[in-house]
Amino acid sequence: MQQVEELSGGRIRLAPGTLYGALTTMCDKGWITLLPVDEGSRKKEYKLTRLGLSILRNEIERLRELVHNGDMILGGSIDA
């Protein structure tokens, strides 16, 4: 949750229920897998699967296309 907030410059704040719901959904879809947990630890770590990596790459491409389309609507590319 903290990393998402930091990466977004504070624009996105995930509630625990939102985050864990998303993690459960991604596990159910086979996009991520839960790594073994040390006994007594509450920390959970996940690993991206091959399917998850493919889904992620497709989503990044979809978002790039949206940005490109927005740039075209505005009359050209906006360089950051």
PyMOL Python script that loads the backbone (N, CA, C, O; Angstrom):
from pymol import cmd

cmd.read_pdbstr("""\
ATOM      1  N   MET A   1       0.831  -1.186   0.000  1.00  0.00           N
ATOM      2  CA  MET A   1       0.000   0.000   0.000  1.00  0.00           C
ATOM      3  C   MET A   1       0.877   1.252   0.000  1.00  0.00           C
ATOM      4  O   MET A   1       0.592   2.229  -0.692  1.00  0.00           O
ATOM      5  N   GLN A   2       1.950   1.199   0.791  1.00  0.00           N
ATOM      6  CA  GLN A   2       2.843   2.358   0.863  1.00  0.00           C
ATOM      7  C   GLN A   2       3.565   2.583  -0.458  1.00  0.00           C
ATOM      8  O   GLN A   2       3.750   3.725  -0.880  1.00  0.00           O
ATOM      9  N   GLN A   3       3.975   1.498  -1.114  1.00  0.00           N
ATOM     10  CA  GLN A   3       4.689   1.642  -2.379  1.00  0.00           C
ATOM     11  C   GLN A   3       3.787   2.240  -3.452  1.00  0.00           C
ATOM     12  O   GLN A   3       4.238   3.073  -4.238  1.00  0.00           O
ATOM     13  N   VAL A   4       2.533   1.835  -3.498  1.00  0.00           N
ATOM     14  CA  VAL A   4       1.596   2.395  -4.470  1.00  0.00           C
ATOM     15  C   VAL A   4       1.430   3.892  -4.232  1.00  0.00           C
ATOM     16  O   VAL A   4       1.422   4.684  -5.175  1.00  0.00           O
ATOM     17  N   GLU A   5       1.298   4.268  -2.972  1.00  0.00           N
ATOM     18  CA  GLU A   5       1.151   5.684  -2.650  1.00  0.00           C
ATOM     19  C   GLU A   5       2.404   6.464  -3.047  1.00  0.00           C
ATOM     20  O   GLU A   5       2.303   7.565  -3.589  1.00  0.00           O
ATOM     21  N   GLU A   6       3.578   5.901  -2.781  1.00  0.00           N
ATOM     22  CA  GLU A   6       4.833   6.570  -3.136  1.00  0.00           C
ATOM     23  C   GLU A   6       4.988   6.686  -4.652  1.00  0.00           C
ATOM     24  O   GLU A   6       5.332   7.753  -5.162  1.00  0.00           O
ATOM     25  N   LEU A   7       4.732   5.585  -5.376  1.00  0.00           N
ATOM     26  CA  LEU A   7       4.875   5.603  -6.835  1.00  0.00           C
ATOM     27  C   LEU A   7       3.926   6.583  -7.498  1.00  0.00           C
ATOM     28  O   LEU A   7       4.247   7.159  -8.538  1.00  0.00           O
ATOM     29  N   SER A   8       2.759   6.773  -6.901  1.00  0.00           N
ATOM     30  CA  SER A   8       1.757   7.670  -7.489  1.00  0.00           C
ATOM     31  C   SER A   8       1.882   9.104  -6.989  1.00  0.00           C
ATOM     32  O   SER A   8       1.050   9.951  -7.315  1.00  0.00           O
ATOM     33  N   GLY A   9       2.903   9.375  -6.209  1.00  0.00           N
ATOM     34  CA  GLY A   9       3.065  10.721  -5.667  1.00  0.00           C
ATOM     35  C   GLY A   9       1.943  11.091  -4.721  1.00  0.00           C
ATOM     36  O   GLY A   9       1.604  12.266  -4.582  1.00  0.00           O
ATOM     37  N   GLY A  10       1.359  10.087  -4.063  1.00  0.00           N
ATOM     38  CA  GLY A  10       0.280  10.331  -3.110  1.00  0.00           C
ATOM     39  C   GLY A  10      -1.103  10.405  -3.719  1.00  0.00           C
ATOM     40  O   GLY A  10      -2.084  10.584  -2.997  1.00  0.00           O
ATOM     41  N   ARG A  11      -1.205  10.271  -5.047  1.00  0.00           N
ATOM     42  CA  ARG A  11      -2.514  10.370  -5.712  1.00  0.00           C
ATOM     43  C   ARG A  11      -3.384   9.143  -5.463  1.00  0.00           C
ATOM     44  O   ARG A  11      -4.612   9.239  -5.471  1.00  0.00           O
ATOM     45  N   ILE A  12      -2.749   7.981  -5.242  1.00  0.00           N
ATOM     46  CA  ILE A  12      -3.506   6.746  -5.048  1.00  0.00           C
ATOM     47  C   ILE A  12      -3.218   6.196  -3.662  1.00  0.00           C
ATOM     48  O   ILE A  12      -2.065   5.986  -3.287  1.00  0.00           O
ATOM     49  N   ARG A  13      -4.284   5.967  -2.910  1.00  0.00           N
ATOM     50  CA  ARG A  13      -4.179   5.361  -1.585  1.00  0.00           C
ATOM     51  C   ARG A  13      -5.090   4.147  -1.562  1.00  0.00           C
ATOM     52  O   ARG A  13      -6.312   4.273  -1.647  1.00  0.00           O
ATOM     53  N   LEU A  14      -4.493   2.983  -1.448  1.00  0.00           N
ATOM     54  CA  LEU A  14      -5.266   1.747  -1.435  1.00  0.00           C
ATOM     55  C   LEU A  14      -5.635   1.372  -0.010  1.00  0.00           C
ATOM     56  O   LEU A  14      -4.785   1.356   0.880  1.00  0.00           O
ATOM     57  N   ALA A  15      -6.892   1.075   0.193  1.00  0.00           N
ATOM     58  CA  ALA A  15      -7.334   0.540   1.480  1.00  0.00           C
ATOM     59  C   ALA A  15      -6.962  -0.942   1.520  1.00  0.00           C
ATOM     60  O   ALA A  15      -6.874  -1.578   0.469  1.00  0.00           O
ATOM     61  N   PRO A  16      -6.742  -1.505   2.709  1.00  0.00           N
ATOM     62  CA  PRO A  16      -6.360  -2.912   2.794  1.00  0.00           C
ATOM     63  C   PRO A  16      -7.327  -3.850   2.080  1.00  0.00           C
ATOM     64  O   PRO A  16      -6.889  -4.787   1.412  1.00  0.00           O
ATOM     65  N   GLY A  17      -8.622  -3.620   2.205  1.00  0.00           N
ATOM     66  CA  GLY A  17      -9.605  -4.476   1.548  1.00  0.00           C
ATOM     67  C   GLY A  17      -9.507  -4.429   0.037  1.00  0.00           C
ATOM     68  O   GLY A  17      -9.693  -5.444  -0.633  1.00  0.00           O
ATOM     69  N   THR A  18      -9.215  -3.257  -0.500  1.00  0.00           N
ATOM     70  CA  THR A  18      -9.052  -3.095  -1.949  1.00  0.00           C
ATOM     71  C   THR A  18      -7.826  -3.862  -2.424  1.00  0.00           C
ATOM     72  O   THR A  18      -7.886  -4.586  -3.418  1.00  0.00           O
ATOM     73  N   LEU A  19      -6.718  -3.701  -1.714  1.00  0.00           N
ATOM     74  CA  LEU A  19      -5.476  -4.359  -2.092  1.00  0.00           C
ATOM     75  C   LEU A  19      -5.614  -5.872  -2.015  1.00  0.00           C
ATOM     76  O   LEU A  19      -5.269  -6.579  -2.962  1.00  0.00           O
ATOM     77  N   TYR A  20      -6.119  -6.371  -0.891  1.00  0.00           N
ATOM     78  CA  TYR A  20      -6.203  -7.816  -0.728  1.00  0.00           C
ATOM     79  C   TYR A  20      -7.250  -8.430  -1.646  1.00  0.00           C
ATOM     80  O   TYR A  20      -7.102  -9.576  -2.071  1.00  0.00           O
ATOM     81  N   GLY A  21      -8.298  -7.691  -1.956  1.00  0.00           N
ATOM     82  CA  GLY A  21      -9.267  -8.152  -2.945  1.00  0.00           C
ATOM     83  C   GLY A  21      -8.629  -8.300  -4.316  1.00  0.00           C
ATOM     84  O   GLY A  21      -8.867  -9.282  -5.019  1.00  0.00           O
ATOM     85  N   ALA A  22      -7.812  -7.312  -4.695  1.00  0.00           N
ATOM     86  CA  ALA A  22      -7.117  -7.360  -5.987  1.00  0.00           C
ATOM     87  C   ALA A  22      -6.116  -8.510  -6.018  1.00  0.00           C
ATOM     88  O   ALA A  22      -6.011  -9.212  -7.024  1.00  0.00           O
ATOM     89  N   LEU A  23      -5.381  -8.710  -4.924  1.00  0.00           N
ATOM     90  CA  LEU A  23      -4.421  -9.818  -4.869  1.00  0.00           C
ATOM     91  C   LEU A  23      -5.120 -11.169  -4.986  1.00  0.00           C
ATOM     92  O   LEU A  23      -4.640 -12.064  -5.682  1.00  0.00           O
ATOM     93  N   THR A  24      -6.247 -11.312  -4.307  1.00  0.00           N
ATOM     94  CA  THR A  24      -7.019 -12.559  -4.387  1.00  0.00           C
ATOM     95  C   THR A  24      -7.491 -12.809  -5.812  1.00  0.00           C
ATOM     96  O   THR A  24      -7.396 -13.927  -6.318  1.00  0.00           O
ATOM     97  N   THR A  25      -7.996 -11.770  -6.450  1.00  0.00           N
ATOM     98  CA  THR A  25      -8.461 -11.902  -7.835  1.00  0.00           C
ATOM     99  C   THR A  25      -7.321 -12.298  -8.765  1.00  0.00           C
ATOM    100  O   THR A  25      -7.486 -13.176  -9.612  1.00  0.00           O
ATOM    101  N   MET A  26      -6.162 -11.652  -8.608  1.00  0.00           N
ATOM    102  CA  MET A  26      -5.025 -11.979  -9.470  1.00  0.00           C
ATOM    103  C   MET A  26      -4.526 -13.399  -9.227  1.00  0.00           C
ATOM    104  O   MET A  26      -4.103 -14.072 -10.167  1.00  0.00           O
ATOM    105  N   CYS A  27      -4.570 -13.867  -7.972  1.00  0.00           N
ATOM    106  CA  CYS A  27      -4.215 -15.266  -7.667  1.00  0.00           C
ATOM    107  C   CYS A  27      -5.206 -16.215  -8.324  1.00  0.00           C
ATOM    108  O   CYS A  27      -4.813 -17.207  -8.937  1.00  0.00           O
ATOM    109  N   ASP A  28      -6.483 -15.910  -8.195  1.00  0.00           N
ATOM    110  CA  ASP A  28      -7.532 -16.761  -8.777  1.00  0.00           C
ATOM    111  C   ASP A  28      -7.398 -16.864 -10.288  1.00  0.00           C
ATOM    112  O   ASP A  28      -7.678 -17.913 -10.867  1.00  0.00           O
ATOM    113  N   LYS A  29      -6.973 -15.788 -10.928  1.00  0.00           N
ATOM    114  CA  LYS A  29      -6.816 -15.775 -12.383  1.00  0.00           C
ATOM    115  C   LYS A  29      -5.482 -16.369 -12.836  1.00  0.00           C
ATOM    116  O   LYS A  29      -5.256 -16.553 -14.032  1.00  0.00           O
ATOM    117  N   GLY A  30      -4.602 -16.665 -11.882  1.00  0.00           N
ATOM    118  CA  GLY A  30      -3.310 -17.251 -12.224  1.00  0.00           C
ATOM    119  C   GLY A  30      -2.271 -16.241 -12.669  1.00  0.00           C
ATOM    120  O   GLY A  30      -1.271 -16.606 -13.288  1.00  0.00           O
ATOM    121  N   TRP A  31      -2.500 -14.967 -12.357  1.00  0.00           N
ATOM    122  CA  TRP A  31      -1.563 -13.920 -12.752  1.00  0.00           C
ATOM    123  C   TRP A  31      -0.400 -13.800 -11.778  1.00  0.00           C
ATOM    124  O   TRP A  31       0.699 -13.408 -12.172  1.00  0.00           O
ATOM    125  N   ILE A  32      -0.628 -14.135 -10.510  1.00  0.00           N
ATOM    126  CA  ILE A  32       0.406 -14.121  -9.475  1.00  0.00           C
ATOM    127  C   ILE A  32       0.252 -15.378  -8.623  1.00  0.00           C
ATOM    128  O   ILE A  32      -0.808 -16.003  -8.599  1.00  0.00           O
ATOM    129  N   THR A  33       1.329 -15.736  -7.927  1.00  0.00           N
ATOM    130  CA  THR A  33       1.264 -16.851  -6.979  1.00  0.00           C
ATOM    131  C   THR A  33       1.830 -16.379  -5.645  1.00  0.00           C
ATOM    132  O   THR A  33       2.742 -15.555  -5.587  1.00  0.00           O
ATOM    133  N   LEU A  34       1.266 -16.922  -4.590  1.00  0.00           N
ATOM    134  CA  LEU A  34       1.738 -16.610  -3.246  1.00  0.00           C
ATOM    135  C   LEU A  34       3.009 -17.404  -2.983  1.00  0.00           C
ATOM    136  O   LEU A  34       3.033 -18.620  -3.173  1.00  0.00           O
ATOM    137  N   LEU A  35       4.059 -16.730  -2.551  1.00  0.00           N
ATOM    138  CA  LEU A  35       5.306 -17.403  -2.209  1.00  0.00           C
ATOM    139  C   LEU A  35       5.182 -18.018  -0.817  1.00  0.00           C
ATOM    140  O   LEU A  35       4.360 -17.574  -0.016  1.00  0.00           O
ATOM    141  N   PRO A  36       5.991 -19.035  -0.526  1.00  0.00           N
ATOM    142  CA  PRO A  36       5.943 -19.638   0.813  1.00  0.00           C
ATOM    143  C   PRO A  36       6.152 -18.589   1.905  1.00  0.00           C
ATOM    144  O   PRO A  36       6.963 -17.674   1.766  1.00  0.00           O
ATOM    145  N   VAL A  37       5.399 -18.747   2.995  1.00  0.00           N
ATOM    146  CA  VAL A  37       5.455 -17.805   4.106  1.00  0.00           C
ATOM    147  C   VAL A  37       6.214 -18.441   5.261  1.00  0.00           C
ATOM    148  O   VAL A  37       5.980 -19.602   5.597  1.00  0.00           O
ATOM    149  N   ASP A  38       7.124 -17.683   5.869  1.00  0.00           N
ATOM    150  CA  ASP A  38       7.839 -18.171   7.041  1.00  0.00           C
ATOM    151  C   ASP A  38       6.865 -18.369   8.189  1.00  0.00           C
ATOM    152  O   ASP A  38       5.944 -17.574   8.379  1.00  0.00           O
ATOM    153  N   GLU A  39       7.070 -19.418   8.942  1.00  0.00           N
ATOM    154  CA  GLU A  39       6.191 -19.712  10.076  1.00  0.00           C
ATOM    155  C   GLU A  39       6.173 -18.540  11.053  1.00  0.00           C
ATOM    156  O   GLU A  39       7.221 -18.031  11.452  1.00  0.00           O
ATOM    157  N   GLY A  40       4.983 -18.126  11.426  1.00  0.00           N
ATOM    158  CA  GLY A  40       4.822 -17.030  12.367  1.00  0.00           C
ATOM    159  C   GLY A  40       4.855 -15.653  11.725  1.00  0.00           C
ATOM    160  O   GLY A  40       4.599 -14.654  12.397  1.00  0.00           O
ATOM    161  N   SER A  41       5.164 -15.585  10.437  1.00  0.00           N
ATOM    162  CA  SER A  41       5.232 -14.291   9.757  1.00  0.00           C
ATOM    163  C   SER A  41       3.869 -13.912   9.198  1.00  0.00           C
ATOM    164  O   SER A  41       3.127 -14.766   8.713  1.00  0.00           O
ATOM    165  N   ARG A  42       3.550 -12.635   9.269  1.00  0.00           N
ATOM    166  CA  ARG A  42       2.314 -12.121   8.662  1.00  0.00           C
ATOM    167  C   ARG A  42       2.578 -11.574   7.266  1.00  0.00           C
ATOM    168  O   ARG A  42       1.644 -11.269   6.526  1.00  0.00           O
ATOM    169  N   LYS A  43       3.862 -11.450   6.907  1.00  0.00           N
ATOM    170  CA  LYS A  43       4.231 -10.879   5.617  1.00  0.00           C
ATOM    171  C   LYS A  43       3.931 -11.867   4.496  1.00  0.00           C
ATOM    172  O   LYS A  43       4.319 -13.033   4.558  1.00  0.00           O
ATOM    173  N   LYS A  44       3.230 -11.379   3.463  1.00  0.00           N
ATOM    174  CA  LYS A  44       2.931 -12.190   2.297  1.00  0.00           C
ATOM    175  C   LYS A  44       3.633 -11.583   1.088  1.00  0.00           C
ATOM    176  O   LYS A  44       3.611 -10.370   0.879  1.00  0.00           O
ATOM    177  N   GLU A  45       4.251 -12.448   0.306  1.00  0.00           N
ATOM    178  CA  GLU A  45       4.907 -12.004  -0.917  1.00  0.00           C
ATOM    179  C   GLU A  45       4.358 -12.809  -2.084  1.00  0.00           C
ATOM    180  O   GLU A  45       4.028 -13.988  -1.950  1.00  0.00           O
ATOM    181  N   TYR A  46       4.268 -12.151  -3.222  1.00  0.00           N
ATOM    182  CA  TYR A  46       3.695 -12.756  -4.407  1.00  0.00           C
ATOM    183  C   TYR A  46       4.690 -12.679  -5.556  1.00  0.00           C
ATOM    184  O   TYR A  46       5.568 -11.817  -5.586  1.00  0.00           O
ATOM    185  N   LYS A  47       4.532 -13.597  -6.495  1.00  0.00           N
ATOM    186  CA  LYS A  47       5.386 -13.616  -7.675  1.00  0.00           C
ATOM    187  C   LYS A  47       4.504 -13.579  -8.915  1.00  0.00           C
ATOM    188  O   LYS A  47       3.473 -14.248  -8.978  1.00  0.00           O
ATOM    189  N   LEU A  48       4.918 -12.795  -9.890  1.00  0.00           N
ATOM    190  CA  LEU A  48       4.215 -12.706 -11.162  1.00  0.00           C
ATOM    191  C   LEU A  48       4.427 -14.002 -11.942  1.00  0.00           C
ATOM    192  O   LEU A  48       5.556 -14.479 -12.054  1.00  0.00           O
ATOM    193  N   THR A  49       3.352 -14.573 -12.480  1.00  0.00           N
ATOM    194  CA  THR A  49       3.457 -15.785 -13.290  1.00  0.00           C
ATOM    195  C   THR A  49       3.736 -15.401 -14.746  1.00  0.00           C
ATOM    196  O   THR A  49       3.700 -14.223 -15.101  1.00  0.00           O
ATOM    197  N   ARG A  50       4.012 -16.398 -15.576  1.00  0.00           N
ATOM    198  CA  ARG A  50       4.198 -16.119 -17.016  1.00  0.00           C
ATOM    199  C   ARG A  50       2.928 -15.522 -17.611  1.00  0.00           C
ATOM    200  O   ARG A  50       2.981 -14.580 -18.403  1.00  0.00           O
ATOM    201  N   LEU A  51       1.786 -16.082 -17.220  1.00  0.00           N
ATOM    202  CA  LEU A  51       0.517 -15.530 -17.690  1.00  0.00           C
ATOM    203  C   LEU A  51       0.358 -14.089 -17.208  1.00  0.00           C
ATOM    204  O   LEU A  51      -0.055 -13.219 -17.974  1.00  0.00           O
ATOM    205  N   GLY A  52       0.683 -13.839 -15.952  1.00  0.00           N
ATOM    206  CA  GLY A  52       0.597 -12.498 -15.405  1.00  0.00           C
ATOM    207  C   GLY A  52       1.498 -11.516 -16.131  1.00  0.00           C
ATOM    208  O   GLY A  52       1.115 -10.368 -16.357  1.00  0.00           O
ATOM    209  N   LEU A  53       2.694 -11.961 -16.497  1.00  0.00           N
ATOM    210  CA  LEU A  53       3.618 -11.106 -17.233  1.00  0.00           C
ATOM    211  C   LEU A  53       3.038 -10.768 -18.608  1.00  0.00           C
ATOM    212  O   LEU A  53       3.141  -9.631 -19.068  1.00  0.00           O
ATOM    213  N   SER A  54       2.438 -11.746 -19.251  1.00  0.00           N
ATOM    214  CA  SER A  54       1.812 -11.509 -20.550  1.00  0.00           C
ATOM    215  C   SER A  54       0.653 -10.513 -20.421  1.00  0.00           C
ATOM    216  O   SER A  54       0.516  -9.600 -21.235  1.00  0.00           O
ATOM    217  N   ILE A  55      -0.171 -10.699 -19.400  1.00  0.00           N
ATOM    218  CA  ILE A  55      -1.289  -9.779 -19.149  1.00  0.00           C
ATOM    219  C   ILE A  55      -0.758  -8.377 -18.881  1.00  0.00           C
ATOM    220  O   ILE A  55      -1.294  -7.399 -19.403  1.00  0.00           O
ATOM    221  N   LEU A  56       0.290  -8.274 -18.071  1.00  0.00           N
ATOM    222  CA  LEU A  56       0.886  -6.975 -17.745  1.00  0.00           C
ATOM    223  C   LEU A  56       1.421  -6.288 -18.998  1.00  0.00           C
ATOM    224  O   LEU A  56       1.191  -5.096 -19.199  1.00  0.00           O
ATOM    225  N   ARG A  57       2.125  -7.025 -19.831  1.00  0.00           N
ATOM    226  CA  ARG A  57       2.655  -6.427 -21.066  1.00  0.00           C
ATOM    227  C   ARG A  57       1.529  -5.928 -21.972  1.00  0.00           C
ATOM    228  O   ARG A  57       1.627  -4.854 -22.565  1.00  0.00           O
ATOM    229  N   ASN A  58       0.458  -6.721 -22.072  1.00  0.00           N
ATOM    230  CA  ASN A  58      -0.685  -6.292 -22.883  1.00  0.00           C
ATOM    231  C   ASN A  58      -1.336  -5.035 -22.311  1.00  0.00           C
ATOM    232  O   ASN A  58      -1.738  -4.146 -23.062  1.00  0.00           O
ATOM    233  N   GLU A  59      -1.438  -4.959 -20.996  1.00  0.00           N
ATOM    234  CA  GLU A  59      -2.039  -3.784 -20.355  1.00  0.00           C
ATOM    235  C   GLU A  59      -1.171  -2.542 -20.563  1.00  0.00           C
ATOM    236  O   GLU A  59      -1.689  -1.454 -20.811  1.00  0.00           O
ATOM    237  N   ILE A  60       0.142  -2.706 -20.461  1.00  0.00           N
ATOM    238  CA  ILE A  60       1.044  -1.575 -20.701  1.00  0.00           C
ATOM    239  C   ILE A  60       0.889  -1.084 -22.137  1.00  0.00           C
ATOM    240  O   ILE A  60       0.855   0.123 -22.377  1.00  0.00           O
ATOM    241  N   GLU A  61       0.795  -1.996 -23.081  1.00  0.00           N
ATOM    242  CA  GLU A  61       0.605  -1.610 -24.482  1.00  0.00           C
ATOM    243  C   GLU A  61      -0.734  -0.899 -24.673  1.00  0.00           C
ATOM    244  O   GLU A  61      -0.813   0.086 -25.407  1.00  0.00           O
ATOM    245  N   ARG A  62      -1.783  -1.391 -24.018  1.00  0.00           N
ATOM    246  CA  ARG A  62      -3.107  -0.755 -24.094  1.00  0.00           C
ATOM    247  C   ARG A  62      -3.043   0.669 -23.557  1.00  0.00           C
ATOM    248  O   ARG A  62      -3.615   1.585 -24.149  1.00  0.00           O
ATOM    249  N   LEU A  63      -2.350   0.857 -22.438  1.00  0.00           N
ATOM    250  CA  LEU A  63      -2.240   2.192 -21.845  1.00  0.00           C
ATOM    251  C   LEU A  63      -1.401   3.123 -22.722  1.00  0.00           C
ATOM    252  O   LEU A  63      -1.709   4.309 -22.842  1.00  0.00           O
ATOM    253  N   ARG A  64      -0.344   2.588 -23.333  1.00  0.00           N
ATOM    254  CA  ARG A  64       0.454   3.407 -24.269  1.00  0.00           C
ATOM    255  C   ARG A  64      -0.407   3.885 -25.434  1.00  0.00           C
ATOM    256  O   ARG A  64      -0.304   5.031 -25.871  1.00  0.00           O
ATOM    257  N   GLU A  65      -1.255   2.988 -25.925  1.00  0.00           N
ATOM    258  CA  GLU A  65      -2.148   3.360 -27.026  1.00  0.00           C
ATOM    259  C   GLU A  65      -3.117   4.459 -26.589  1.00  0.00           C
ATOM    260  O   GLU A  65      -3.390   5.381 -27.357  1.00  0.00           O
ATOM    261  N   LEU A  66      -3.634   4.371 -25.375  1.00  0.00           N
ATOM    262  CA  LEU A  66      -4.524   5.415 -24.865  1.00  0.00           C
ATOM    263  C   LEU A  66      -3.816   6.763 -24.773  1.00  0.00           C
ATOM    264  O   LEU A  66      -4.381   7.794 -25.138  1.00  0.00           O
ATOM    265  N   VAL A  67      -2.578   6.751 -24.284  1.00  0.00           N
ATOM    266  CA  VAL A  67      -1.806   7.992 -24.194  1.00  0.00           C
ATOM    267  C   VAL A  67      -1.550   8.549 -25.589  1.00  0.00           C
ATOM    268  O   VAL A  67      -1.692   9.749 -25.822  1.00  0.00           O
ATOM    269  N   HIS A  68      -1.174   7.676 -26.509  1.00  0.00           N
ATOM    270  CA  HIS A  68      -0.943   8.115 -27.897  1.00  0.00           C
ATOM    271  C   HIS A  68      -2.209   8.737 -28.485  1.00  0.00           C
ATOM    272  O   HIS A  68      -2.156   9.794 -29.113  1.00  0.00           O
ATOM    273  N   ASN A  69      -3.351   8.071 -28.274  1.00  0.00           N
ATOM    274  CA  ASN A  69      -4.612   8.616 -28.796  1.00  0.00           C
ATOM    275  C   ASN A  69      -4.925   9.972 -28.176  1.00  0.00           C
ATOM    276  O   ASN A  69      -5.386  10.879 -28.869  1.00  0.00           O
ATOM    277  N   GLY A  70      -4.679  10.115 -26.890  1.00  0.00           N
ATOM    278  CA  GLY A  70      -4.879  11.408 -26.226  1.00  0.00           C
ATOM    279  C   GLY A  70      -3.979  12.476 -26.802  1.00  0.00           C
ATOM    280  O   GLY A  70      -4.407  13.607 -27.030  1.00  0.00           O
ATOM    281  N   ASP A  71      -2.728  12.111 -27.038  1.00  0.00           N
ATOM    282  CA  ASP A  71      -1.779  13.055 -27.640  1.00  0.00           C
ATOM    283  C   ASP A  71      -2.259  13.496 -29.021  1.00  0.00           C
ATOM    284  O   ASP A  71      -2.175  14.673 -29.373  1.00  0.00           O
ATOM    285  N   MET A  72      -2.763  12.539 -29.795  1.00  0.00           N
ATOM    286  CA  MET A  72      -3.244  12.863 -31.149  1.00  0.00           C
ATOM    287  C   MET A  72      -4.446  13.788 -31.082  1.00  0.00           C
ATOM    288  O   MET A  72      -4.567  14.707 -31.892  1.00  0.00           O
ATOM    289  N   ILE A  73      -5.330  13.558 -30.133  1.00  0.00           N
ATOM    290  CA  ILE A  73      -6.498  14.430 -29.966  1.00  0.00           C
ATOM    291  C   ILE A  73      -6.059  15.844 -29.630  1.00  0.00           C
ATOM    292  O   ILE A  73      -6.662  16.818 -30.081  1.00  0.00           O
ATOM    293  N   LEU A  74      -4.993  15.947 -28.825  1.00  0.00           N
ATOM    294  CA  LEU A  74      -4.502  17.276 -28.423  1.00  0.00           C
ATOM    295  C   LEU A  74      -3.640  17.916 -29.500  1.00  0.00           C
ATOM    296  O   LEU A  74      -3.215  19.061 -29.343  1.00  0.00           O
ATOM    297  N   GLY A  75      -3.374  17.213 -30.575  1.00  0.00           N
ATOM    298  CA  GLY A  75      -2.653  17.809 -31.687  1.00  0.00           C
ATOM    299  C   GLY A  75      -1.172  17.510 -31.720  1.00  0.00           C
ATOM    300  O   GLY A  75      -0.421  18.214 -32.395  1.00  0.00           O
ATOM    301  N   GLY A  76      -0.748  16.528 -31.040  1.00  0.00           N
ATOM    302  CA  GLY A  76       0.668  16.157 -31.093  1.00  0.00           C
ATOM    303  C   GLY A  76       1.119  15.501 -29.817  1.00  0.00           C
ATOM    304  O   GLY A  76       0.357  15.371 -28.860  1.00  0.00           O
ATOM    305  N   SER A  77       2.336  15.100 -29.814  1.00  0.00           N
ATOM    306  CA  SER A  77       2.902  14.384 -28.656  1.00  0.00           C
ATOM    307  C   SER A  77       3.307  15.360 -27.577  1.00  0.00           C
ATOM    308  O   SER A  77       3.888  16.411 -27.848  1.00  0.00           O
ATOM    309  N   ILE A  78       2.994  14.996 -26.355  1.00  0.00           N
ATOM    310  CA  ILE A  78       3.412  15.778 -25.196  1.00  0.00           C
ATOM    311  C   ILE A  78       4.586  15.052 -24.567  1.00  0.00           C
ATOM    312  O   ILE A  78       4.425  13.937 -24.072  1.00  0.00           O
ATOM    313  N   ASP A  79       5.756  15.658 -24.575  1.00  0.00           N
ATOM    314  CA  ASP A  79       6.933  15.038 -23.992  1.00  0.00           C
ATOM    315  C   ASP A  79       7.033  15.390 -22.521  1.00  0.00           C
ATOM    316  O   ASP A  79       6.922  16.554 -22.135  1.00  0.00           O
ATOM    317  N   ALA A  80       7.245  14.362 -21.704  1.00  0.00           N
ATOM    318  CA  ALA A  80       7.360  14.592 -20.266  1.00  0.00           C
ATOM    319  C   ALA A  80       8.777  14.889 -19.880  1.00  0.00           C
ATOM    320  O   ALA A  80       9.062  15.110 -18.703  1.00  0.00           O
TER     321      ALA A  80
END
""", "prot")
cmd.dss("prot")
cmd.show_as("cartoon", "prot")
cmd.util.cbc("prot")
cmd.orient("prot")
